[in-house]
């Protein structure tokens, strides 16, 4: 959320300043990354929440964490499975 606020705040201020001073410019197109922020910080289903949960589980493991992530976020446009050897 902070990153989104920063982008909006800074870019909008720059646009207003350029307009006010008559400076020619090409409008900036910055991507909306809110869905990436959401997948990280969602209260019970976000990546950070799942990591916290796995850290508290006795015998928690990276494989358990991975399995939970895949179950929860498979198909999300910001999440993908990478196969390693």
KERO-177803 format. One record per atom (N, C-alpha, C): residue in one letter; atom name; x, y, z. Coordinates in nm, 4 decimals. Last residue first. Example, Ala and Ser with C-alpha at 12.3 -4.5 7.8 and 13.67 -1.06 7.14 Angstrom:
// KERO-177803
@r=S | a=N | u=1.2850 | v=-0.2250 | w=0.7080 .
@r=S | a=CA | u=1.3670 | v=-0.1060 | w=0.7140 .
@r=S | a=C | u=1.2900 | v=0.0030 | w=0.7870 .
@r=A | a=N | u=1.3190 | v=-0.5690 | w=0.7800 .
@r=A | a=CA | u=1.2300 | v=-0.4500 | w=0.7800 .
@r=A | a=C | u=1.3200 | v=-0.3300 | w=0.7800 .
END
This chain:
// KERO-177803
@r=X | a=N | u=1.5493 | v=-2.8824 | w=-1.0103 .
@r=X | a=CA | u=1.5989 | v=-3.0202 | w=-1.0087 .
@r=X | a=C | u=1.6235 | v=-3.0652 | w=-0.8692 .
@r=X | a=N | u=1.2373 | v=-2.7040 | w=-1.0017 .
@r=X | a=CA | u=1.3829 | v=-2.7119 | w=-0.9909 .
@r=X | a=C | u=1.4221 | v=-2.8587 | w=-0.9856 .
@r=X | a=N | u=0.9740 | v=-2.5150 | w=-1.1335 .
@r=X | a=CA | u=1.0273 | v=-2.6496 | w=-1.1079 .
@r=X | a=C | u=1.1802 | v=-2.6423 | w=-1.1045 .
@r=X | a=N | u=0.7781 | v=-2.2748 | w=-1.0035 .
@r=X | a=CA | u=0.9019 | v=-2.2945 | w=-1.0766 .
@r=X | a=C | u=0.9575 | v=-2.4298 | w=-1.0368 .
@r=X | a=N | u=0.4545 | v=-2.1437 | w=-1.0249 .
@r=X | a=CA | u=0.5395 | v=-2.2524 | w=-0.9775 .
@r=X | a=C | u=0.6627 | v=-2.2636 | w=-1.0659 .
@r=X | a=N | u=0.3543 | v=-1.8100 | w=-0.9561 .
@r=X | a=CA | u=0.3761 | v=-1.9195 | w=-1.0482 .
@r=X | a=C | u=0.4698 | v=-2.0213 | w=-0.9854 .
@r=X | a=N | u=0.1630 | v=-1.5207 | w=-0.9197 .
@r=X | a=CA | u=0.2241 | v=-1.6357 | w=-0.8533 .
@r=X | a=C | u=0.2389 | v=-1.7482 | w=-0.9540 .
@r=X | a=N | u=0.0115 | v=-1.3262 | w=-1.0274 .
@r=X | a=CA | u=0.1414 | v=-1.2859 | w=-0.9728 .
@r=X | a=C | u=0.2180 | v=-1.4014 | w=-0.9085 .
@r=X | a=N | u=-0.2293 | v=-1.4449 | w=-1.0960 .
@r=X | a=CA | u=-0.1435 | v=-1.3937 | w=-1.2037 .
@r=X | a=C | u=-0.0050 | v=-1.3506 | w=-1.1559 .
@r=X | a=N | u=-0.3034 | v=-1.7575 | w=-0.9490 .
@r=X | a=CA | u=-0.2961 | v=-1.6114 | w=-0.9327 .
@r=X | a=C | u=-0.1974 | v=-1.5573 | w=-1.0353 .
@r=X | a=N | u=-0.2646 | v=-2.0274 | w=-0.9776 .
@r=X | a=CA | u=-0.3552 | v=-1.9618 | w=-1.0714 .
@r=X | a=C | u=-0.3583 | v=-1.8109 | w=-1.0578 .
@r=X | a=N | u=-0.2197 | v=-2.0924 | w=-0.6392 .
@r=X | a=CA | u=-0.2047 | v=-2.1437 | w=-0.7746 .
@r=X | a=C | u=-0.3100 | v=-2.0786 | w=-0.8646 .
@r=X | a=N | u=-0.2502 | v=-2.0154 | w=-0.3725 .
@r=X | a=CA | u=-0.2303 | v=-1.9113 | w=-0.4744 .
@r=X | a=C | u=-0.2122 | v=-1.9615 | w=-0.6173 .
@r=X | a=N | u=-0.2985 | v=-2.2363 | w=-0.1969 .
@r=X | a=CA | u=-0.3694 | v=-2.1093 | w=-0.1803 .
@r=X | a=C | u=-0.3642 | v=-2.0200 | w=-0.3040 .
@r=X | a=N | u=-0.1316 | v=-2.4433 | w=-0.2835 .
@r=X | a=CA | u=-0.2743 | v=-2.4682 | w=-0.2621 .
@r=X | a=C | u=-0.3527 | v=-2.3367 | w=-0.2613 .
@r=X | a=N | u=0.1168 | v=-2.3151 | w=-0.2840 .
@r=X | a=CA | u=0.0607 | v=-2.3684 | w=-0.4085 .
@r=X | a=C | u=-0.0897 | v=-2.3898 | w=-0.3951 .
@r=X | a=N | u=0.1454 | v=-2.2575 | w=-0.0097 .
@r=X | a=CA | u=0.1418 | v=-2.1497 | w=-0.1093 .
@r=X | a=C | u=0.0771 | v=-2.1972 | w=-0.2383 .
@r=X | a=N | u=0.1521 | v=-2.5161 | w=0.0952 .
@r=X | a=CA | u=0.0435 | v=-2.4252 | w=0.1332 .
@r=X | a=C | u=0.0313 | v=-2.3103 | w=0.0344 .
@r=X | a=N | u=0.3890 | v=-2.6101 | w=-0.0212 .
@r=X | a=CA | u=0.2613 | v=-2.6767 | w=-0.0480 .
@r=X | a=C | u=0.1427 | v=-2.5864 | w=-0.0167 .
@r=X | a=N | u=0.5789 | v=-2.4341 | w=0.0919 .
@r=X | a=CA | u=0.5574 | v=-2.4375 | w=-0.0518 .
@r=X | a=C | u=0.4218 | v=-2.4993 | w=-0.0862 .
@r=X | a=N | u=0.5570 | v=-2.5117 | w=0.3616 .
@r=X | a=CA | u=0.5298 | v=-2.3737 | w=0.3208 .
@r=X | a=C | u=0.4972 | v=-2.3683 | w=0.1722 .
@r=X | a=N | u=0.6459 | v=-2.7752 | w=0.3392 .
@r=X | a=CA | u=0.5111 | v=-2.7459 | w=0.3886 .
@r=X | a=C | u=0.4669 | v=-2.6062 | w=0.3489 .
@r=X | a=N | u=0.9063 | v=-2.7261 | w=0.2539 .
@r=X | a=CA | u=0.8147 | v=-2.8008 | w=0.1673 .
@r=X | a=C | u=0.6696 | v=-2.7780 | w=0.2097 .
@r=X | a=N | u=1.0147 | v=-2.5987 | w=0.4711 .
@r=X | a=CA | u=1.0025 | v=-2.5234 | w=0.3476 .
@r=X | a=C | u=0.9075 | v=-2.5935 | w=0.2511 .
@r=X | a=N | u=0.8218 | v=-2.6822 | w=0.7667 .
@r=X | a=CA | u=0.9306 | v=-2.6990 | w=0.6713 .
@r=X | a=C | u=0.9089 | v=-2.6118 | w=0.5486 .
@r=X | a=N | u=0.7571 | v=-2.7606 | w=1.1107 .
@r=X | a=CA | u=0.7295 | v=-2.6837 | w=0.9901 .
@r=X | a=C | u=0.8489 | v=-2.6918 | w=0.8959 .
@r=X | a=N | u=0.7667 | v=-2.8932 | w=1.3510 .
@r=X | a=CA | u=0.8186 | v=-2.9625 | w=1.2324 .
@r=X | a=C | u=0.7821 | v=-2.8910 | w=1.1026 .
@r=X | a=N | u=0.4912 | v=-2.7084 | w=1.4644 .
@r=X | a=CA | u=0.6019 | v=-2.7985 | w=1.4978 .
@r=X | a=C | u=0.6407 | v=-2.8796 | w=1.3741 .
@r=X | a=N | u=0.4290 | v=-2.3917 | w=1.3287 .
@r=X | a=CA | u=0.3908 | v=-2.5331 | w=1.3252 .
@r=X | a=C | u=0.5110 | v=-2.6173 | w=1.3673 .
@r=X | a=N | u=0.5359 | v=-2.1403 | w=1.3050 .
@r=X | a=CA | u=0.4842 | v=-2.1804 | w=1.4362 .
@r=X | a=C | u=0.4454 | v=-2.3278 | w=1.4432 .
@r=X | a=N | u=0.6037 | v=-2.1174 | w=1.0390 .
@r=X | a=CA | u=0.7105 | v=-2.1026 | w=1.1391 .
@r=X | a=C | u=0.6655 | v=-2.1489 | w=1.2776 .
@r=X | a=N | u=0.3584 | v=-2.1287 | w=0.9140 .
@r=X | a=CA | u=0.4498 | v=-2.2426 | w=0.8984 .
@r=X | a=C | u=0.5642 | v=-2.2356 | w=0.9999 .
@r=X | a=N | u=0.2554 | v=-1.8748 | w=0.9834 .
@r=X | a=CA | u=0.1898 | v=-1.9972 | w=1.0289 .
@r=X | a=C | u=0.2860 | v=-2.1160 | w=1.0234 .
@r=X | a=N | u=0.4325 | v=-1.7081 | w=0.8432 .
@r=X | a=CA | u=0.4224 | v=-1.7005 | w=0.9894 .
@r=X | a=C | u=0.3626 | v=-1.8291 | w=1.0463 .
@r=X | a=N | u=0.3669 | v=-1.7881 | w=0.5800 .
@r=X | a=CA | u=0.5020 | v=-1.8094 | w=0.6331 .
@r=X | a=C | u=0.5015 | v=-1.8049 | w=0.7858 .
@r=X | a=N | u=0.1046 | v=-1.6989 | w=0.5665 .
@r=X | a=CA | u=0.1315 | v=-1.8424 | w=0.5522 .
@r=X | a=C | u=0.2715 | v=-1.8762 | w=0.6051 .
@r=X | a=N | u=0.1476 | v=-1.4248 | w=0.5906 .
@r=X | a=CA | u=0.0665 | v=-1.4946 | w=0.6908 .
@r=X | a=C | u=0.0932 | v=-1.6448 | w=0.6868 .
@r=X | a=N | u=0.2969 | v=-1.3739 | w=0.3576 .
@r=X | a=CA | u=0.3571 | v=-1.3498 | w=0.4889 .
@r=X | a=C | u=0.2802 | v=-1.4226 | w=0.5989 .
@r=X | a=N | u=0.1080 | v=-1.4438 | w=0.1594 .
@r=X | a=CA | u=0.2349 | v=-1.5164 | w=0.1693 .
@r=X | a=C | u=0.3005 | v=-1.4960 | w=0.3058 .
@r=X | a=N | u=-0.2319 | v=-1.4488 | w=0.2838 .
@r=X | a=CA | u=-0.1167 | v=-1.3893 | w=0.2174 .
@r=X | a=C | u=0.0104 | v=-1.4697 | w=0.2411 .
@r=X | a=N | u=-0.4466 | v=-1.5345 | w=0.4282 .
@r=X | a=CA | u=-0.4080 | v=-1.6134 | w=0.3113 .
@r=X | a=C | u=-0.2872 | v=-1.5587 | w=0.2369 .
@r=X | a=N | u=-0.5125 | v=-1.3627 | w=0.6310 .
@r=X | a=CA | u=-0.4996 | v=-1.5055 | w=0.6625 .
@r=X | a=C | u=-0.4425 | v=-1.5879 | w=0.5479 .
@r=X | a=N | u=-0.4551 | v=-1.0923 | w=0.5135 .
@r=X | a=CA | u=-0.4521 | v=-1.1263 | w=0.6557 .
@r=X | a=C | u=-0.4321 | v=-1.2756 | w=0.6849 .
@r=X | a=N | u=-0.2227 | v=-1.0265 | w=0.2543 .
@r=X | a=CA | u=-0.3592 | v=-1.0637 | w=0.2931 .
@r=X | a=C | u=-0.3572 | v=-1.1270 | w=0.4322 .
@r=X | a=N | u=0.0344 | v=-0.9562 | w=0.1590 .
@r=X | a=CA | u=-0.0063 | v=-0.9175 | w=0.2940 .
@r=X | a=C | u=-0.1490 | v=-0.9502 | w=0.3335 .
@r=X | a=N | u=0.0857 | v=-1.0653 | w=-0.0989 .
@r=X | a=CA | u=0.1870 | v=-1.0701 | w=0.0063 .
@r=X | a=C | u=0.1264 | v=-1.0511 | w=0.1447 .
@r=X | a=N | u=-0.1386 | v=-1.0129 | w=-0.2443 .
@r=X | a=CA | u=-0.0993 | v=-1.1539 | w=-0.2299 .
@r=X | a=C | u=0.0081 | v=-1.1687 | w=-0.1210 .
@r=X | a=N | u=-0.1385 | v=-0.7278 | w=-0.2313 .
@r=X | a=CA | u=-0.2431 | v=-0.8071 | w=-0.1665 .
@r=X | a=C | u=-0.2013 | v=-0.9515 | w=-0.1454 .
@r=X | a=N | u=0.0792 | v=-0.6599 | w=-0.3910 .
@r=X | a=CA | u=0.0809 | v=-0.6240 | w=-0.2485 .
@r=X | a=C | u=-0.0202 | v=-0.7103 | w=-0.1727 .
@r=X | a=N | u=-0.0206 | v=-0.7511 | w=-0.6337 .
@r=X | a=CA | u=0.1027 | v=-0.8090 | w=-0.5799 .
@r=X | a=C | u=0.1143 | v=-0.7805 | w=-0.4304 .
@r=X | a=N | u=-0.2423 | v=-0.5867 | w=-0.6686 .
@r=X | a=CA | u=-0.2638 | v=-0.7307 | w=-0.6551 .
@r=X | a=C | u=-0.1391 | v=-0.8015 | w=-0.6013 .
@r=X | a=N | u=-0.1218 | v=-0.3345 | w=-0.6978 .
@r=X | a=CA | u=-0.1993 | v=-0.3634 | w=-0.5777 .
@r=X | a=C | u=-0.2217 | v=-0.5131 | w=-0.5589 .
@r=X | a=N | u=0.0265 | v=-0.2180 | w=-0.8954 .
@r=X | a=CA | u=0.0767 | v=-0.3428 | w=-0.8382 .
@r=X | a=C | u=0.0000 | v=-0.3834 | w=-0.7125 .
@r=X | a=N | u=-0.0260 | v=-0.0682 | w=-1.1869 .
@r=X | a=CA | u=-0.0920 | v=-0.0839 | w=-1.0574 .
@r=X | a=C | u=-0.0490 | v=-0.2191 | w=-1.0017 .
@r=X | a=N | u=0.2470 | v=0.0860 | w=-1.3587 .
@r=X | a=CA | u=0.1537 | v=-0.0247 | w=-1.3357 .
@r=X | a=C | u=0.0944 | v=-0.0213 | w=-1.1954 .
@r=X | a=N | u=0.2426 | v=0.4074 | w=-1.5019 .
@r=X | a=CA | u=0.3028 | v=0.3166 | w=-1.4050 .
@r=X | a=C | u=0.2010 | v=0.2099 | w=-1.3680 .
@r=X | a=N | u=0.3057 | v=0.6113 | w=-1.7452 .
@r=X | a=CA | u=0.2157 | v=0.4993 | w=-1.7232 .
@r=X | a=C | u=0.2846 | v=0.4044 | w=-1.6271 .
@r=X | a=N | u=0.3206 | v=0.9584 | w=-1.7749 .
@r=X | a=CA | u=0.3817 | v=0.8352 | w=-1.7255 .
@r=X | a=C | u=0.2743 | v=0.7294 | w=-1.7066 .
@r=X | a=N | u=0.2880 | v=1.1647 | w=-2.0635 .
@r=X | a=CA | u=0.2316 | v=1.1095 | w=-1.9388 .
@r=X | a=C | u=0.2968 | v=0.9768 | w=-1.9030 .
@r=X | a=N | u=0.5548 | v=1.3583 | w=-2.1662 .
@r=X | a=CA | u=0.4712 | v=1.2438 | w=-2.2001 .
@r=X | a=C | u=0.4178 | v=1.1853 | w=-2.0699 .
@r=X | a=N | u=0.5622 | v=1.7178 | w=-2.1715 .
@r=X | a=CA | u=0.6021 | v=1.5874 | w=-2.1182 .
@r=X | a=C | u=0.5077 | v=1.4810 | w=-2.1708 .
@r=X | a=N | u=0.6451 | v=2.0633 | w=-2.1480 .
@r=X | a=CA | u=0.5935 | v=1.9501 | w=-2.2266 .
@r=X | a=C | u=0.6481 | v=1.8183 | w=-2.1720 .
@r=X | a=N | u=0.5510 | v=2.2774 | w=-1.8924 .
@r=X | a=CA | u=0.6607 | v=2.1937 | w=-1.9414 .
@r=X | a=C | u=0.6018 | v=2.0783 | w=-2.0229 .
@r=X | a=N | u=0.3903 | v=2.4608 | w=-1.7572 .
@r=X | a=CA | u=0.3864 | v=2.4538 | w=-1.9030 .
@r=X | a=C | u=0.5000 | v=2.3738 | w=-1.9639 .
@r=X | a=N | u=0.3659 | v=2.4607 | w=-1.4898 .
@r=X | a=CA | u=0.4788 | v=2.5350 | w=-1.5443 .
@r=X | a=C | u=0.4860 | v=2.5289 | w=-1.6961 .
@r=X | a=N | u=0.1418 | v=2.2998 | w=-1.4564 .
@r=X | a=CA | u=0.1408 | v=2.4359 | w=-1.4021 .
@r=X | a=C | u=0.2510 | v=2.5214 | w=-1.4653 .
@r=X | a=N | u=0.2331 | v=2.0561 | w=-1.5649 .
@r=X | a=CA | u=0.1197 | v=2.1277 | w=-1.6233 .
@r=X | a=C | u=0.1210 | v=2.2747 | w=-1.5823 .
@r=X | a=N | u=0.4385 | v=1.9952 | w=-1.3839 .
@r=X | a=CA | u=0.4692 | v=2.0140 | w=-1.5260 .
@r=X | a=C | u=0.3575 | v=2.0910 | w=-1.5947 .
@r=X | a=N | u=0.2845 | v=1.9693 | w=-1.1476 .
@r=X | a=CA | u=0.3915 | v=2.0677 | w=-1.1570 .
@r=X | a=C | u=0.4254 | v=2.0977 | w=-1.3032 .
@r=X | a=N | u=0.1177 | v=1.7513 | w=-1.2100 .
@r=X | a=CA | u=0.0594 | v=1.8823 | w=-1.1796 .
@r=X | a=C | u=0.1642 | v=1.9935 | w=-1.1940 .
@r=X | a=N | u=0.3111 | v=1.5499 | w=-1.2432 .
@r=X | a=CA | u=0.2215 | v=1.5857 | w=-1.3531 .
@r=X | a=C | u=0.1633 | v=1.7256 | w=-1.3320 .
@r=X | a=N | u=0.4170 | v=1.5425 | w=-0.9835 .
@r=X | a=CA | u=0.5017 | v=1.5804 | w=-1.0965 .
@r=X | a=C | u=0.4173 | v=1.6224 | w=-1.2162 .
@r=X | a=N | u=0.1932 | v=1.4523 | w=-0.8411 .
@r=X | a=CA | u=0.2517 | v=1.5837 | w=-0.8113 .
@r=X | a=C | u=0.3391 | v=1.6328 | w=-0.9261 .
@r=X | a=N | u=0.1627 | v=1.1988 | w=-0.9541 .
@r=X | a=CA | u=0.0563 | v=1.2981 | w=-0.9701 .
@r=X | a=C | u=0.1095 | v=1.4384 | w=-0.9414 .
@r=X | a=N | u=0.4006 | v=1.0763 | w=-0.8708 .
@r=X | a=CA | u=0.3741 | v=1.0954 | w=-1.0131 .
@r=X | a=C | u=0.2657 | v=1.1989 | w=-1.0367 .
@r=X | a=N | u=0.3729 | v=1.0833 | w=-0.5857 .
@r=X | a=CA | u=0.4867 | v=1.1451 | w=-0.6535 .
@r=X | a=C | u=0.4551 | v=1.1737 | w=-0.7998 .
@r=X | a=N | u=0.1239 | v=0.9463 | w=-0.5409 .
@r=X | a=CA | u=0.1535 | v=1.0784 | w=-0.4860 .
@r=X | a=C | u=0.2620 | v=1.1491 | w=-0.5660 .
@r=X | a=N | u=0.1531 | v=0.6986 | w=-0.6706 .
@r=X | a=CA | u=0.0433 | v=0.7885 | w=-0.7037 .
@r=X | a=C | u=0.0762 | v=0.9313 | w=-0.6615 .
@r=X | a=N | u=0.3822 | v=0.5937 | w=-0.5423 .
@r=X | a=CA | u=0.3747 | v=0.6108 | w=-0.6875 .
@r=X | a=C | u=0.2691 | v=0.7137 | w=-0.7255 .
@r=X | a=N | u=0.2972 | v=0.5965 | w=-0.2689 .
@r=X | a=CA | u=0.4143 | v=0.6715 | w=-0.3130 .
@r=X | a=C | u=0.4078 | v=0.6988 | w=-0.4627 .
@r=X | a=N | u=0.0810 | v=0.4181 | w=-0.2768 .
@r=X | a=CA | u=0.0605 | v=0.5568 | w=-0.2356 .
@r=X | a=C | u=0.1751 | v=0.6444 | w=-0.2857 .
@r=X | a=N | u=0.2171 | v=0.1856 | w=-0.3495 .
@r=X | a=CA | u=0.1120 | v=0.2376 | w=-0.4360 .
@r=X | a=C | u=0.0863 | v=0.3850 | w=-0.4044 .
@r=X | a=N | u=0.3854 | v=0.1557 | w=-0.1263 .
@r=X | a=CA | u=0.4429 | v=0.1736 | w=-0.2592 .
@r=X | a=C | u=0.3410 | v=0.2339 | w=-0.3541 .
@r=X | a=N | u=0.1924 | v=0.1186 | w=0.0739 .
@r=X | a=CA | u=0.2812 | v=0.2339 | w=0.0793 .
@r=X | a=C | u=0.3432 | v=0.2618 | w=-0.0567 .
@r=X | a=N | u=0.0819 | v=-0.1188 | w=0.0000 .
@r=X | a=CA | u=0.0000 | v=0.0000 | w=0.0000 .
@r=X | a=C | u=0.0862 | v=0.1250 | w=0.0000 .
END
